[in-house]
Amino acid sequence: MTLLIQPRLVNEPYSDPGLLLDFKFGARAILFDLGNLSALAPREILRTTHIFVSHMHVDHFIGFDHLLRLCLYRDKRLNIIGPPGIGDAVGAKLRGYTWNLLDEQARDFSIVASDWTDDGFVASSIYRARDAFVRQPQAPERANLPLDEAEFCIEAATLDHGIPSLAFAFQEKVRINVHKARLDELGLPVGPWLSEAKHAARADAEAETEFMPASGRSISLRELLDAGALRHARGQRIVYATDLAHHAENITRLHRLAQGADQLFIEGGFLEEDRQLAASKKHLTARQAGEIARVANVREAHQMHLSPRYLGRKAELREEFERGFRSTE
């Protein structure tokens, strides 16, 4: 089975949290959070089109400067979506530098920063290199989701970390799998034409839509579907949740977002013996994170954002996380 994207944690578990969604086809990536990005290759950063920031604590936003330096002299539009204040935070970062060498002849690099709440976008600003990154407010987009495209969407839920902290879900709308054996039975080769056929099937195109494989004979979408060469499947769902207090409202919101997800990446950095300390810092224990994943009925759960107070004790944190996730209580 070919997945649309391959998720990968940016850093090891004790370092800054962040998740890279690397698209299998096409030069594109999406980032959840902007912590330390030095572990990413420049090519991975440069093909990033959208960045979703949970909140603006330093370990979730310090990577902005690294990103800016790589993108500055390229023709590129970068979209940054976060909780209320993200536009101010981006502007403050940009105002910290002197841009006297930028003018209308500069490369056409721009950043669009948009503030998201559960009611939708509430503010949006664009910063252009050609304007020396002077902030230009614009009308926020009217949208039900932070990002909604033909093949996938990004959902968000506002959680409490003493401040608003966003959790995100990547949802593939419809997955179209290619059954190679059925393709062989039809005498059809693989090739670029299959991408067109999959796109047509995903969009519910007319059944008589035809495609021309390299074999030289055309075939209709109806024939491909009837032969089982193309098959519809449930879309991939990946959820990212970090920095949240353990209380009923947060848990309810996160369960709703993560329900039935293929993969959940969730903070779980404190041992149960330090449950009160975790609560005072509005974080989860490893056991609590595992329990959230279990109740949400996710297929795979990945623990991240471990507290450095437990350096050398990762196995204990992992054991408590697994106990919460696998428990039958």
Backbone hydrogen bonds, N-H to C=O, Kabsch-Sander energy under -0.5 kcal/mol:
donor,donor_aa,acceptor,acceptor_aa,energy
3,L,1,M,-0.6
6,Q,22,D,-2.6
8,R,20,L,-2.0
10,V,18,G,-2.4
15,S,12,E,-2.0
19,L,32,F,-2.1
20,L,8,R,-3.0
21,L,19,L,-0.5
21,L,30,I,-3.3
22,D,6,Q,-1.9
22,D,20,L,-0.7
23,F,21,L,-0.6
23,F,28,R,-1.9
24,K,4,L,-3.2
25,F,4,L,-0.5
28,R,26,G,-1.8
29,A,47,R,-1.9
30,I,21,L,-2.0
31,L,50,H,-2.2
32,F,19,L,-2.7
33,D,31,L,-0.6
33,D,52,F,-2.6
34,L,60,H,-2.5
35,G,17,P,-0.6
40,L,37,L,-2.0
44,E,41,A,-0.9
45,I,41,A,-1.8
46,L,42,P,-2.8
47,R,43,R,-1.1
48,T,45,I,-1.6
49,T,29,A,-2.3
50,H,29,A,-0.8
51,I,79,N,-2.8
52,F,31,L,-2.9
53,V,51,I,-0.6
53,V,81,I,-2.9
60,H,57,H,-2.3
61,F,57,H,-0.5
61,F,58,V,-1.1
62,I,58,V,-2.0
63,G,34,L,-3.2
64,F,61,F,-1.7
65,D,62,I,-0.8
67,L,63,G,-2.2
68,L,64,F,-2.8
69,R,65,D,-2.3
70,L,66,H,-1.5
71,C,67,L,-1.9
72,L,68,L,-1.9
74,R,71,C,-1.6
76,K,74,R,-1.1
76,K,108,D,-0.9
78,L,110,S,-2.6
79,N,49,T,-2.2
80,I,78,L,-0.5
80,I,112,V,-3.1
81,I,51,I,-2.9
81,I,79,N,-0.5
82,G,114,S,-2.0
86,I,83,P,-1.9
89,A,85,G,-2.4
90,V,86,I,-2.5
91,G,87,G,-2.2
92,A,88,D,-2.5
93,K,89,A,-2.0
94,L,90,V,-2.3
95,R,91,G,-2.3
96,G,92,A,-0.7
96,G,93,K,-1.0
97,Y,94,L,-1.3
102,L,99,W,-1.8
106,A,103,D,-2.2
109,F,107,R,-2.2
110,S,76,K,-2.5
111,I,127,Y,-2.7
112,V,78,L,-2.8
113,A,111,I,-0.6
113,A,125,S,-2.5
114,S,80,I,-2.6
115,D,123,A,-2.3
116,W,82,G,-3.3
117,T,120,G,-2.0
120,G,117,T,-2.0
121,F,141,E,-0.5
122,V,115,D,-2.3
123,A,115,D,-0.9
124,S,138,Q,-0.6
125,S,113,A,-2.3
126,I,136,Q,-2.1
127,Y,111,I,-2.8
128,R,134,V,-0.5
129,A,109,F,-3.1
131,D,128,R,-1.1
132,A,129,A,-2.1
133,F,128,R,-3.0
134,V,131,D,-1.3
136,Q,126,I,-1.7
138,Q,124,S,-2.6
143,A,141,E,-0.8
147,L,154,I,-1.2
149,E,152,F,-2.7
153,C,171,Q,-2.1
154,I,147,L,-2.8
155,E,169,A,-2.8
157,A,167,A,-2.1
159,L,157,A,-0.5
159,L,165,S,-3.0
161,H,159,L,-0.6
161,H,163,I,-2.3
165,S,159,L,-2.5
166,L,54,S,-2.3
167,A,157,A,-2.6
168,F,240,Y,-2.4
169,A,155,E,-2.2
170,F,238,I,-3.3
171,Q,153,C,-2.7
171,Q,169,A,-0.5
172,E,236,Q,-3.2
173,K,151,E,-2.4
175,R,233,A,-2.0
177,N,175,R,-0.6
177,N,231,R,-2.9
179,H,177,N,-0.5
179,H,229,A,-2.6
180,K,178,V,-0.9
183,L,179,H,-2.0
184,D,180,K,-2.5
185,E,181,A,-1.9
186,L,182,R,-1.4
187,G,184,D,-1.4
188,L,183,L,-2.3
194,L,191,G,-1.9
195,S,192,P,-1.0
196,E,192,P,-1.1
197,A,193,W,-2.2
198,K,194,L,-2.9
199,H,195,S,-2.2
200,A,196,E,-2.3
201,A,197,A,-2.4
202,R,198,K,-2.5
203,A,199,H,-1.7
204,D,201,A,-1.1
205,A,200,A,-2.6
209,T,206,E,-2.0
211,F,219,I,-2.3
216,G,213,P,-1.7
219,I,211,F,-2.0
221,L,209,T,-2.2
222,R,207,A,-2.6
224,L,220,S,-1.8
225,L,221,L,-2.4
226,D,222,R,-3.0
227,A,223,E,-2.1
228,G,225,L,-1.0
229,A,224,L,-1.9
230,L,224,L,-1.3
231,R,177,N,-2.4
233,A,175,R,-2.4
238,I,170,F,-2.3
239,V,263,Q,-2.6
240,Y,168,F,-3.0
241,A,265,F,-2.8
245,A,160,D,-2.7
247,H,245,A,-1.3
251,I,247,H,-2.5
252,T,248,A,-2.6
253,R,249,E,-2.3
254,L,250,N,-2.6
255,H,251,I,-2.8
256,R,252,T,-2.0
257,L,253,R,-1.8
258,A,254,L,-2.8
259,Q,255,H,-1.3
260,G,296,A,-3.0
261,A,258,A,-2.5
262,D,237,R,-1.5
263,Q,237,R,-1.6
264,L,300,E,-2.1
265,F,239,V,-3.1
266,I,264,L,-0.6
266,I,302,H,-2.5
267,E,241,A,-1.7
268,G,304,M,-1.7
269,G,284,L,-0.6
270,F,284,L,-0.8
274,D,271,L,-1.7
275,R,272,E,-1.6
278,A,274,D,-2.4
279,A,275,R,-2.2
280,S,276,Q,-2.2
281,K,277,L,-1.4
282,K,279,A,-1.2
283,H,278,A,-2.7
286,A,270,F,-3.0
289,A,285,T,-2.3
290,G,286,A,-2.2
291,E,287,R,-2.2
292,I,288,Q,-2.2
293,A,289,A,-2.0
294,R,290,G,-2.1
295,V,291,E,-2.7
296,A,292,I,-1.9
297,N,294,R,-1.4
298,V,293,A,-1.9
299,R,261,A,-2.7
300,E,262,D,-1.1
302,H,264,L,-3.3
304,M,266,I,-1.8
306,L,13,P,-2.6
307,S,269,G,-1.4
310,Y,307,S,-1.9
311,L,308,P,-1.5
313,R,310,Y,-2.7
316,E,313,R,-0.6
317,L,313,R,-1.8
318,R,314,K,-2.8
319,E,315,A,-2.3
320,E,316,E,-2.2
321,F,317,L,-2.2
322,E,318,R,-2.8
323,R,319,E,-2.2
324,G,320,E,-2.0
325,F,321,F,-2.2
326,R,322,E,-3.1
327,S,323,R,-1.0
